[in-house]
Amino acid sequence: MRATVLLRNAYNRSNTAAFIGLGAMGRGMAANLLDKSFAGSQGAWGAEAARKGERGAFVVYDAFPSALNQFLSSHTNAFAGRDVLPASSPAGATRLASTIVTMLPSSKEVEEVYLGENGIREALEGMSDEKRRETLLIDCTTGDREEAIRVAKEMESLGVKMVDAPVSGGVVGAEKGTLSFMVGGSEEAFAQAQPFLQKMGARYIHCGASGNGLAVKICNNLLLGISMIGTAEAMLLGKSLGLSSELLATVINTSTGRCWSSETNNPAPKATPTIPTPADRGYTGGFLSKLMSKDLNLALTSASRSGVPLPLGQLSGTLYQKLSAHEEFAGRDFSVVYRYLEEAMEGGFGEKSGKKGE
C-alpha cells in the first residue's frame, strides 16, 4: 500500500506502464519492456520529466506472489534508483498506469483480470473520462477469439482503447525481444500500442478489427501443430529405415518437405547440429505440449462456430490432448510428439502411462 500511495503522489499515470502476468512468457516480455523503457535518461523516465512532474514508473502484478517477488528481486537491483513497483491487484495496476500489458494463461484468466473483482474494469469505472481516454490495454494472451471480442467491447464502452496482440516466438523470443505480434483492434489503438510492442518484439502486424490478431494466431498454430506431427512421423520413419536423423533432416531442409518444424525445431535429437533444438535438451525450454493442445482446441472451437471442416486439425488435437494428459509429455516442448510416437512404436508407452493400448 505504501508503494501505491507513493506512486500516486510522485508519478504521472500517463507516463506509467504496467505488466500483468509474469509467467514463462510474461517475465521475459516484461523485462524487455522495462529494460528498454528505462534505457538512457530521456523521455518519461528521465530527470527532465521528473522536474516537470511527469516522471513515469513501471508497475508489475502477478496472481502468484512468488512470480512477482522473483521479478522484483531480479530487476529492482539492476535499476537501483528507478521505479519498479508492485501492484496489489489488476485494479491497482490500472489506477497507477495508463498502459497495461497482460500475458495470461487462458481466457479464464482474461475474464478474471479484466472483468472480475478487483479487475481492470472495476478500476476504470471509478475514473474520470479523461483518464479512461488515456488508457491503452494490450492483451497478449492466446485465448478464445469470441471472448476477446467481448472483453474489448466492454472496455471500449468505457472509452478505453484495447488491442488483442498474441505472440509467436516462444520463451526464447520473449527473452530476446524478438517476438512477432499479431494485432487486432482499431488503427488508433494499434498506433498507440506500437512503441510498447517495439520494446518486446521484432515484428508487429495489424490484422484488422478486435479478435483478428487471435484469428491469425489460431490459424498459424493449427498449421504448426499439424506440421510438427508430420515432421515427427517422417523423422521416425527415416530412423526405422536406417537413416541418420542428421542426413534425413539435411535432405528435407533442402527439399519440398522443408518447414519450420523440420529446420528450426526438428523433433529428432541431433538432427540439426548447428541449430540446437528442445529435442537436444530433453525437450525442455520450448512451447509446451499442453499449450499446443490448448491452441488446437481454440482452432477447433472457431472452426465449429464457422462450419469449417478440419480433419487434420481434429487428429492433431486428439494427439496433443493425449500428450497433455501425461506428466511425461505435458510440460515438454510440443516436439516431444516424436518421443511419444517412438514409445508407441516400441510398445512401451502403454506400460508407462498405465493405459494399455493407448
Buried (B, 14 or more C-beta within 10 A) or exposed (E): EEBBEEBEEEBBBBBBBBBBBBBBBBBBBBBBBBBBBBEEEEBBBBEEBBEEEBBBBBBBBBBEEEBBEBBBEEBBEEBEEBBBBBBEBBBBBBBBBBBBBBBBBBBEBBBBBBBBEBBBBBBBEEBEEEBBBBBBBBBBBBBBBBBBBBBBEBBBEBBBBBBBBBBBBBBBBBBBBBBBBBBBBBEEBBEBBEEBBBBBBBBBEBBBBBBBBBBBBBBBBBBBBBBBBBBBBBBBEBBEEEBEBBEBBEEBBEEEBBBEBBBEBBBBBBBBEEEEBBBBEEBEBBBBBBBBBBBBBBBBBBBEEEEEEBEBBBBBBEBBBBBBBBEBBBBBBBBBBBBBBBBBEEEEBEEEBEEEEE
